[in-house]
Amino acid sequence: MVHALVEAESQILLLARSQPVNWGKLKIDLEERWKRDDRREPTFEFQPPPKLRALRVALAQVRDVAATHGTWGKLLSERAAELEMEAQLAEHIGDPGFRLLANRRFGPKDASSEVALERLAEQWCGLRIQEPTP
């Protein structure tokens, strides 16, 4: 079962697929527009979404079978459920519904965690990124 989950991760590639293919050009364009106080929303372009329905079905089966195998099985079942959601996210990158799906997978689970996440986001927004020196 563990091997199946690792294989699923290698097919989903959520972080890699979430990177706009036009990011290099867009970054330069955004910087120039912001200097001119042009705050139009950028247009992100993504690679075509993968078709992962068969993988999601397989993950659902792993989830259901693993859940019947004690404590470790429960953990594997929960990870399979997470990967199901991530596969669905990968299929919807660039779609309007992506945000709702992402919030279901990565969003706060309750009011107190939402407050903690907001504080963390505020701290991150205040950080200065230092470019590495050559």
N, C-alpha and C positions, 0 to 999 in steps of 0.2 A: 504494500500500500504506500509506503514511503516513497518508493521508486516512482509510482504513478503520480504522486503529488509533485515530485521534483521535475518529472517529465512535463507535467501540466504547466508548471511555472515557466519552463523553457519555451513552451508554445505560446503562452499568453503575452509575455514580454511587455507588461503594462507600462512600465516607466519608459522603455525605449520607444514604444508606440506613441506615448504621450508627448514626445518632443516634436514640435512643428518642423516640417521639412524645410520651411523657408525661414528658419530662425536666424541664420547668419545675416541674410539680407534685411530681414525685419528688424533686427536689433539696431543696425546702422540707421535704417529709416526712422525708427522710433526716436532714437537719440536726436536726429536732425529735426524731427517734427516737434519734440518737446522743447528744444531750444527756441523754436518759433512759437511756442505756446499753442501748438496745434495738438489738441487732446483727442482727436478722433480715435475711435476704437480700432485696433489693428485687426487685420485679417490673417488668421492663422491657417496654414495649410498642413494637412496631415496625410500620411500615406493611406492608401485605401484600407478600410477596416477589414480585419480578418473574419473568416467565417468559422466560428468556434462552437457552433451548436452541438456537434458530436462530442466535443471535449466537455462541454457543460453537462451533457447527458451522462457521460462516463464519470465525471466528478460527482454527480448526484448519486450514482450507484456506489461509488467509493464512500461517500458520506453516509449513506444508509447502512452499508455493510459494516463500516468501521464503528459506527455508533453502538453496535452490539458486542463489542470486544473490550469491555472494561474501561479503565481510566485512560490508557494510552489510545485505545480506539476512539474514545470520546474526543481527545485532543486532535487526532487525525481527522475525525469527522468534522470538527469545527474548522480545521484548516482547509479541508475540501470545500466546505461551504463558502469560506472566504475566497478561494480560488474560483469558484463558480461565479461569484459576484465580480471578480476581477476580469474574468473572461467576458462577461457581459459588458463590463466597462470598455474593454479593448474593442469590442464590436461597435461601440457607440462614441468613440473619440471623435470630436468635432460636431457631434449632434447636439441639438438643444437639450435633450434629455440626459446628457452626460452628467451634468451637475447634480441632478437628483439622485442618480445611481451612485455617484461618487460620495455623496453625503450619506447614503445608506451604508456604504462600505466603510468609509473613513471618518464620518462625522461623529459628533458627540453622542454618547449613549444616554445621557441624562443632563439635567440642568447644571449640576455642579461641574461636570466635565466640560460643558460648553463654556462656562465662565473661565475655567482653567485654560482651555484652548484659545479663547480670545486674548487672555493675558499673554500667553506664549507668543501668539501672532504679533501682538503689539511689540513685544521685546524683539522679535526677529526683524520686524520692520525698522526698528531703530538701529540695527547693526549695520556697520559699514563693512562692505566687502573689500578686502585688499587684494589687488591683483598681484599674482606672484612676480617677483623680480627675475629677470632673465639671468 
